[in-house]
Amino acid sequence: MAATKAATAKRPSRSGADAGRIYGALRRIRRAEEEIARIYPTDKIKSPVHLSIGQEAIAVGVCDPLEPRDAVSGTYRGHATYLAKGGSLPAMMAELFGKDTGCARGKGGSMHLIDMKANVLGTSAVVGTTVPVAVGFAMAQKMLGTGAVVACFMGDGATEEGCFPESLNFAALHKLPVIFVCENNGFAIHEPIAKRQATDRLCARVATYGIPTKRFVDSDTRAIRSHVAAALPKMRKGGGPIFIECMTWRWREHVGPGEDYDAGFRSISTLKKWQKKDPVEIAAKALTRAARAEIDAAVEAEIAAAVRFAEESPFPPVEELYTDVFA
Ligand SMILES: Cc1ncc(C[n+]2csc(CCOP(=O)(O)OP(=O)(O)O)c2C)c(N)n1
């Protein structure tokens, strides 16, 4: 113990702004979702939750170099995307609790997060639908000449929807500023990708649209971040879309707070392999123990305040049952 303390004390501080910010963003998402999992069985959370625990490197790596004017669209597994882009944590928590102060006034739940102040365009339960939404928003940015870029997150399952190739083609044809981001966790609910797709060469398929592609085999936060940061200047000047495929692993079950390893279609040994590459712990290694503790304390305080806000907020009034909904 004494030796560890001494080593920590002597280690030069590598807790630069970047390292602290990236660790803080990863840790905040991880802890927010762990809290959601902890609270879920109490029934205070009124919507299904699709947790991205284990996949955080992608949202943080892509969103960290983005500017406020840039936008994101995401999936029902979208807590990480929303938070990484700066979506309000109290409004997300209140949304999950079904409260009037939620980001969709308690009517959308975990799968429908939106925060237009942070340019989070929205997440959706319907697989693939936010891909053309991102492309449309990117088209508007091009027409308005804002120089803004849209990061469009999707699962590997979404690449099997018809709107995916249509969106790629349209974005490539019109040189739209879209970062297509495939969070490839290898499964669509219970179905492994090998049973759904004829080849695993997703990047090669996307490249046929003339879109530059890159595959990240272990979802390394910093590698993803550097790649996106390097691509942004050209994209802002009309260089057209890029595509990244980030291999990853969802640690928990498809939907809900638990795990699904006893169901027999995903193995604990694969989970353990991915846990050795835990993006949160990797990012922590760049910090001193004191710097990490300070960030952890701030994250805990912020999450506790968000949960309190959600608990204390009112439900939408009954007379609003049919407002802001289609049917
Ligand atoms: C259009 C549509 N088809 C089917 C479904 C049912 N469904 C819900 S989640 C899901 C799996 C999607 O997997 P993926 O895109 O890889 O995302 P992941 O859950 O792995 O993050 C499916 C098929 C749906 N919600 N929408």
The ligand as an SDF file (V2000), in Angstrom:
LIG
                    3D

 26 27  0  0  0  0  0  0  0  0999 V2000
  -37.8340   -0.7830  -37.7780 C   0  0  0  0  0  0  0  0  0  0  0  0
  -37.6880   -1.6800  -36.5930 C   0  0  0  0  0  0  0  0  0  0  0  0
  -37.5600   -3.0060  -36.8040 N   0  0  0  0  0  0  0  0  0  0  0  0
  -37.4130   -3.8370  -35.7520 C   0  0  0  0  0  0  0  0  0  0  0  0
  -37.4100   -3.3460  -34.4620 C   0  0  0  0  0  0  0  0  0  0  0  0
  -37.2300   -4.2870  -33.2910 C   0  0  0  0  0  0  0  0  0  0  0  0
  -35.8820   -4.1070  -32.7210 N   0  0  0  0  0  0  0  0  0  0  0  0
  -35.7300   -3.3840  -31.6040 C   0  0  0  0  0  0  0  0  0  0  0  0
  -34.1410   -3.3050  -31.1500 S   0  0  0  0  0  0  0  0  0  0  0  0
  -33.6340   -4.2260  -32.4620 C   0  0  0  0  0  0  0  0  0  0  0  0
  -32.1780   -4.5760  -32.6420 C   0  0  0  0  0  0  0  0  0  0  0  0
  -31.3670   -3.5090  -33.2600 C   0  0  0  0  0  0  0  0  0  0  0  0
  -30.0100   -3.8150  -33.0980 O   0  0  0  0  0  0  0  0  0  0  0  0
  -28.8730   -2.7800  -33.3620 P   0  0  0  0  0  0  0  0  0  0  0  0
  -29.2930   -1.8050  -34.3940 O   0  0  0  0  0  0  0  0  0  0  0  0
  -27.6360   -3.5470  -33.6410 O   0  0  0  0  0  0  0  0  0  0  0  0
  -28.7410   -1.9630  -32.0060 O   0  0  0  0  0  0  0  0  0  0  0  0
  -28.3280   -2.4490  -30.5320 P   0  0  0  0  0  0  0  0  0  0  0  0
  -29.6000   -2.8350  -29.8260 O   0  0  0  0  0  0  0  0  0  0  0  0
  -27.3770   -3.5710  -30.6590 O   0  0  0  0  0  0  0  0  0  0  0  0
  -27.7330   -1.2390  -29.9100 O   0  0  0  0  0  0  0  0  0  0  0  0
  -34.7300   -4.6030  -33.2370 C   0  0  0  0  0  0  0  0  0  0  0  0
  -34.6280   -5.4260  -34.4490 C   0  0  0  0  0  0  0  0  0  0  0  0
  -37.5660   -1.9600  -34.2920 C   0  0  0  0  0  0  0  0  0  0  0  0
  -37.5620   -1.3970  -33.0860 N   0  0  0  0  0  0  0  0  0  0  0  0
  -37.6660   -1.1380  -35.3840 N   0  0  0  0  0  0  0  0  0  0  0  0
  1  2  1  0
  2  3  1  0
  2 26  2  0
  3  4  2  0
  4  5  1  0
  5  6  1  0
  5 24  2  0
  6  7  1  0
  7  8  2  0
  7 22  1  0
  8  9  1  0
  9 10  1  0
 10 11  1  0
 10 22  2  0
 11 12  1  0
 12 13  1  0
 13 14  1  0
 14 15  2  0
 14 16  1  0
 14 17  1  0
 17 18  1  0
 18 19  2  0
 18 20  1  0
 18 21  1  0
 22 23  1  0
 24 25  1  0
 24 26  1  0
M  CHG  1   7   1
M  END
$$$$
